[in-house]
């Protein structure tokens, strides 16, 4: 554990890698749907 802020670390990645701080996808877009499904905390083990 380095104590580094994740956003700061990601911002220092090479130019070919893109990271936008506090990014929010457009409402109703496919990307927003992915955020809704995969980035919300879930208890995947109990859902099986």
C-alpha positions in Angstrom: 0.0 0.0 0.0 1.7 3.2 -1.2 -0.9 5.6 -0.1 -1.1 7.1 -3.6 -4.3 8.4 -5.0 -5.6 6.2 -7.7 -6.6 9.1 -9.9 -3.2 10.6 -9.7 -1.5 7.3 -10.6 -3.8 6.8 -13.6 -3.2 10.4 -14.8 0.5 9.6 -15.0 0.0 6.7 -17.5 1.4 7.0 -21.1 -0.5 9.1 -23.7 -1.9 6.0 -25.4 -3.8 5.2 -22.2 -6.7 7.5 -21.5 -8.1 8.4 -18.1 -10.6 11.1 -17.5 -11.0 12.2 -13.9 -14.5 11.6 -12.5 -15.8 10.5 -15.9 -19.6 10.0 -16.3 -20.9 8.3 -19.5 -23.8 9.8 -21.3 -27.2 8.7 -19.9 -28.7 5.9 -21.9 -25.5 5.0 -23.8 -24.1 1.5 -24.0 -21.2 2.6 -21.9 -23.6 3.9 -19.2 -25.3 0.4 -19.3 -21.9 -1.2 -18.7 -21.2 1.1 -15.8 -24.6 0.2 -14.3 -24.0 -3.5 -14.6 -20.4 -4.0 -13.7 -19.3 -1.0 -11.6 -21.9 -1.2 -8.9 -20.8 -3.3 -5.9 -22.5 -6.7 -6.0 -22.2 -10.0 -4.1 -21.5 -12.1 -7.2 -21.0 -15.3 -5.2 -24.4 -15.1 -3.6 -26.1 -14.5 -7.0 -25.0 -17.8 -8.5 
